Amino acid sequence: MNTVLIFAELTIRESQRRKVLWLALLLAISFLTIFGLGLHFIYREVVRVGMPADEVELGLGILLSAGLYVTNFLVVVMAVLISVTAVSGEIDSHTIEALVTKPVRRWEIILGKWLGFAAILMIYTVLLVGGIIVLYRWRTGIAVPNVVEGLSLLLLQGLLVLSVTLLGGTRLSTLANGVLAFMLVGIAFIGGWVEQIGSLLQNETAVDVGIVTSLIMPTEVLWKQALALLQPRVSTSPFAAGPFVILSQPSDLMIWYAVVYTAVLLLLSLVSFSRRDL
């Protein structure tokens, strides 16, 4: 286990050396600054106009949901970008050969990298999601429910995508691996829309297509469930639109499916790299 933790630490240090962490931190602060300023001026205006409290909460809740939606996207992108070259890039540059000749097991290398990237994603997710929620509560005084549960689901989504890219990196080139990860997320996204529209039109076939898509890549399910926990009023409001309304509520079993899905992908990446010829 010490070897795994050493590789996790080396992974974090490598991200620091490449300035990935510092750039992500700078852009995260910029994102939160823009969100905070927008929230401040919008809230000040709705108070000046004297809107009813329910309408204020719903309107500002949509803004919060928009911020969470962008954060959800950024976590997925971050998961792909920090890990897409972690295995395939080192194989192409033959850097990995210097590691596998050491008295370490191959699976320890992959698990260490996964833990290092998972730590980075956790910090990034907590910073973005937590920052948005703190700004929202501080400026409006409106509490956001189920913060821990919702944040955990968004983090799980990042870990799921991370596991996809690590597994792909054991067999694919860096470019092909990145295309695979983003296309799977895109398939999940459009499948989620098909399910939502099918639910609106009461078309069972369209709903079934969305469910099958969620089984292939359950990222959209995690986003829906996180939004339903963090913004129950917005996600069920007939006045909300786009990715902020949930007409087809995911089953809690799908959350456990996503957990098992992530674990299986990680296990497959350990086995795949252990059996690959270098």
N, C-alpha and C positions, 0 to 999 in steps of 0.2 A: 504493500500500500504506500510505503514511503516513496517508491519509484514513481508511482502514479502521481503523487502530490508534487514531486520534483518536476515532472513534465508539465503539470498544470501551472506551476509557478513560471517555468520557462516560457510557456505559451503566453502568459500575461505580460512577461517582460518583453517578449518579442513584439507584442502589440504596442507596448510603450515605445520600444525602439523605433518602430515604423510610424510613430506619432498618431496611430489610429485612435488610441484612448483620448489623447489631448484634443484632437480634432473633433471627435464625437462629443466630448464634454463642451467644447466651445459652441458647437452648433446646437446642442441641447439647451444651453443657456440662452442662445439667441432665439430659439423657438419659444421657450418659456417667456422670454421678455416680450415678444410680439403677442403671444396669447394673453399675457397679463395686461398689456396696454390696451388691447382690443376689448378685453373684458371690462376694464376700468371705464373706458369711455362709453361703452354700450350700457353698462349698469347705471352710470351717472345720467345718461339720457332717459332711460326708462323710468328712473326715479323722478326726474324733472317733469316728465309727461304725466306721471301719476297713474301708471297702469295698475290694474288689479293684481294682487299678490300672486294669484294662481297663474295668470298670464305671464307675469315676470319670471316665475319659477320655471314655467314650461319653455319660454323663449330662451332664457339663459341656460336651461338644461340642454337645449339643442346645440348651443355654442359649446358647452362642455362635451357633448357627444361628438361634435366635429373635432375638437381637440384630441379626444380619446381615439377617434378613428384614424387621424393622422399619426398619432403615437403608435397605434397598432401596426400601421404600414411601416413606420420607421423601424420598429423592433424586428419585423420580418426582414427588411432590407439589411439591417445591421447583422442579423444572424447569418445571412448569406455572404455578405461581403467580408466579414472577419474570418470566415472558415472555408471559403470556396477554394483557396489555395493551400490550405493547411496540410493536405496530404498529397494531392496531385501535383501541386507546385514543387514540393520537396522531392517527389519522385522524379519529375522532369529535370530538376537541377542536380539530381543525385545527392542532395543533402541528406536524404533519409538513409542512405547507405551507411553513412558514418554512425547513425544511431542504431541500426539493426545489427551491426557488427559488435556492439557492446553487449555485455551480459544482462540484457533486459529482454523481456517478452514483448512481442509486437503489440499485443492487445493492451499492454501497459502504456505504450506510446499513444494509442488512439484514445484510450480512456482518460489519460492525463490531459490531452488536448481538449477533449470534450468538457472536462471539468473546468479547465482554464477559460474556455469560451463561455461556458455556462455562468461562471462568476462575472465575467464582463457583461453578459446580457442581463443578469440580475441587477447589477448596479445601474445599467443604462435604463432598464425598464422602471425600476424604483424611482430614479431621478426624473424621468419624463412623466410617468403616470402620477407619481406622488407629487411632483411639482405642480402639475395641472390641478389636481384635487386641492392641494393646499392653497393655491392662488384663488381658486373658485370659492372655497370656504371663507378665506380671509376677506375677500372683497365683497361677497354677497351675503355671508352669514348663513348660507343654505348648506346643510349637511349632505354629504354623499354617502349612501348606505353601502354596506358590504365591500368596503375598500380592500380588505385583505383577500377576500375570495376573488373579486374581480381582477385585482392585480396579479394574483397567482395564475389565473387563466390566461392572461396576456403573456405572462412569462412562459407558461407551458407552451404556448403557440411558438414563441421564439425557440424554445428548446427542441420542439418538434422539427422545425425547419433546420435548425442546426444539425440534428441527427440525419436529416435527409442529405445535406451537403457533405457531411463526413462520410456517409455510406457511398455517395456518388464519387467522392474523391478517391476512394480505394480502387475504383475501376475505370473512371472516366477522366478525360482531360479537364483542365480547369474551365475552359470555355463551355464544353458540353455539360459539365456539372452545374455551372451557373444557370445555363439555359433550362436544364431539368428542374432545378429548384424553383425558379421564377415561373415556369410554365405550370408546375403542379399547383403553386399558389394561385395562379391565374385561373386554372381549371376549377379550383375550389371556390373562387370568388364568383365566377359566372354560374357555377352550379347552385350557389346560395341564392343568387338572383332568380334563377329558374324556379327554385323551390318557393321563394317568396311570392313571385307572380302567380305560380300555379296555385298556391294557397289562396291568394286573392280571388282568382277566377274559379276556385274550387275544382281544379283539374288534377285528379289524382296521379295521372301519368307524369305530369311535370313535377309534382311533388316527389314522386318516386325517383325521377332523374336526379333531383337535388340530393336526395338521401343517398343514392349510390355514389354520387360525387363526393359526399362527405365521408363515405367509407374509404374512398381512394385517398383523399387528403382532407383531414378533419380540421383544418385551420379556421375555416369560416364558422364552423360550429362553435369553436372556442370564443371567437369574437362576438357572436350573437349572445352567447351565454354571459360573457363578461359585461356586455352592454345592458342586458336585462337585469343583472345584479347591481350595476353602478347607476343606471338610469332607468328604473322601472317605469316612471311616468312617460318619459320620452319614447321608449321602445314600444310601448303599447298605445301611444297616442295616435288618433286618426289624423292629427295635424302634422305629424312628423313625416319625413319623406326620405327616400333613398336608403342608405345603409343604416339609418337610425330607427327604422320601424321593423318590428319582428312580428310577422304574421304567422310564422310557423315556428313555435317554440321548440328548441332542441331538447331531447331527452337527457336526463342526468346520466343515463348509461353511456351516452356518446362522450361524456367527459372521461369516464373510465376507459372507454375505447381509445381515446386520444392518448391517455397515459400509457396504456399497454402498447399502442402503436409506436410511441416515442421510444419505449424501452426495447421493443423488438428491432427497430431501426438501429439503435445503438449496438445491440447484441450482434446484428448482422454485419455492422461495420467492423466490429472487433474480429469476427470470424473471417470476413472477407479479406481484411488486410493481413491477417495471420497466414492465410493460404495463398496470397499473391506472390508470384515470382517477380523479383526485383532485378 
